[in-house]
């Protein structure tokens, strides 16, 4: 039986200088049209968040040069729970 191989190209969907994180194994982070990706944006990655740190919640627009568009912000977050954003199914 012939072996099928596929070539996939990884495409970055965020840019610095800020850090972005998104996705959790059972959460739907793409919208139903595969245009927007839910994401969080922060200024740091080298320590746990404190009560004074805010996370910016937004979407990445895959049809507009992967731009990050802020929606809201929160000071009640952590690295694991922040990744649980999802579009309504």
VOVO-320172 format. One record per residue (C-alpha): residue in one letter; x, y, z. Coordinates in Angstrom, 1 decimal, decimal comma. Example, Ala and Ser with C-alpha at 12.3 -4.5 7.8 and 13.67 -1.06 7.14 Angstrom:
REM VOVO-320172
[atom "a"; [12,3; -4,5; 7,8]]
[atom "s"; [13,7; -1,1; 7,1]]
END
This chain:
REM VOVO-320172
[atom "x"; [0,0; 0,0; 0,0]]
[atom "x"; [1,5; 3,4; -1,0]]
[atom "x"; [2,3; 5,8; 1,9]]
[atom "x"; [0,7; 9,2; 1,6]]
[atom "x"; [2,7; 12,2; 2,7]]
[atom "x"; [1,5; 15,7; 3,1]]
[atom "x"; [3,4; 19,0; 3,2]]
[atom "x"; [2,0; 21,5; 5,5]]
[atom "x"; [3,3; 25,0; 6,0]]
[atom "x"; [3,1; 26,6; 9,5]]
[atom "x"; [1,9; 30,2; 9,3]]
[atom "x"; [2,4; 32,5; 12,3]]
[atom "x"; [-0,9; 34,2; 13,2]]
[atom "x"; [0,4; 36,7; 15,8]]
[atom "x"; [3,3; 39,2; 16,0]]
[atom "x"; [5,2; 40,8; 18,8]]
[atom "x"; [6,2; 42,7; 20,8]]
[atom "x"; [3,2; 41,5; 22,9]]
[atom "x"; [2,6; 37,8; 23,7]]
[atom "x"; [-0,5; 35,9; 22,5]]
[atom "x"; [-2,0; 32,7; 23,8]]
[atom "x"; [-5,1; 30,8; 22,7]]
[atom "x"; [-6,7; 27,5; 22,5]]
[atom "x"; [-7,4; 24,6; 24,8]]
[atom "x"; [-7,8; 21,0; 23,8]]
[atom "x"; [-11,6; 20,9; 23,9]]
[atom "x"; [-12,5; 24,6; 23,0]]
[atom "x"; [-13,5; 26,0; 19,6]]
[atom "x"; [-11,2; 29,0; 19,0]]
[atom "x"; [-12,2; 29,5; 15,3]]
[atom "x"; [-15,5; 31,1; 14,3]]
[atom "x"; [-17,9; 29,2; 12,1]]
[atom "x"; [-16,5; 30,8; 8,9]]
[atom "x"; [-12,8; 30,1; 9,9]]
[atom "x"; [-12,0; 33,8; 9,7]]
[atom "x"; [-11,5; 34,8; 13,3]]
[atom "x"; [-9,4; 33,2; 16,1]]
[atom "x"; [-10,0; 34,0; 19,7]]
[atom "x"; [-6,9; 35,1; 21,6]]
[atom "x"; [-5,5; 36,8; 24,7]]
[atom "x"; [-2,7; 39,3; 24,6]]
[atom "x"; [-0,3; 40,3; 27,5]]
[atom "x"; [3,0; 42,2; 27,9]]
[atom "x"; [4,9; 39,4; 29,7]]
[atom "x"; [5,5; 35,6; 29,7]]
[atom "x"; [8,2; 35,2; 32,4]]
[atom "x"; [6,1; 35,1; 35,6]]
[atom "x"; [2,6; 34,3; 36,9]]
[atom "x"; [0,1; 37,0; 36,6]]
[atom "x"; [-0,6; 39,2; 39,6]]
[atom "x"; [-3,8; 40,9; 40,7]]
[atom "x"; [-2,6; 44,1; 38,9]]
[atom "x"; [-2,0; 42,4; 35,5]]
[atom "x"; [-4,6; 42,7; 32,8]]
[atom "x"; [-5,1; 40,5; 29,8]]
[atom "x"; [-6,5; 41,9; 26,6]]
[atom "x"; [-9,2; 39,6; 25,0]]
[atom "x"; [-9,5; 39,8; 21,3]]
[atom "x"; [-9,8; 38,2; 17,9]]
[atom "x"; [-7,2; 37,6; 15,2]]
[atom "x"; [-8,6; 38,4; 11,8]]
[atom "x"; [-7,1; 35,9; 9,3]]
[atom "x"; [-8,4; 38,0; 6,3]]
[atom "x"; [-6,8; 41,3; 7,5]]
[atom "x"; [-3,1; 40,4; 7,8]]
[atom "x"; [-3,7; 38,4; 11,0]]
[atom "x"; [-4,4; 41,6; 12,9]]
[atom "x"; [-5,3; 41,4; 16,6]]
[atom "x"; [-8,5; 43,3; 17,3]]
[atom "x"; [-9,1; 44,0; 21,1]]
[atom "x"; [-12,6; 43,3; 22,4]]
[atom "x"; [-12,2; 43,7; 26,2]]
[atom "x"; [-9,8; 43,2; 29,0]]
[atom "x"; [-9,8; 41,5; 32,4]]
[atom "x"; [-7,8; 41,4; 35,6]]
[atom "x"; [-9,4; 38,1; 36,6]]
[atom "x"; [-7,4; 35,5; 34,6]]
[atom "x"; [-4,7; 32,9; 34,7]]
[atom "x"; [-2,7; 31,2; 31,9]]
[atom "x"; [-4,8; 28,0; 31,9]]
[atom "x"; [-8,3; 29,5; 32,3]]
[atom "x"; [-7,5; 32,3; 29,8]]
[atom "x"; [-7,0; 29,7; 27,1]]
[atom "x"; [-10,6; 28,5; 27,5]]
[atom "x"; [-12,1; 31,2; 25,3]]
[atom "x"; [-14,5; 29,8; 22,8]]
[atom "x"; [-17,1; 30,7; 20,2]]
[atom "x"; [-20,6; 29,5; 20,9]]
[atom "x"; [-21,2; 26,2; 19,3]]
END
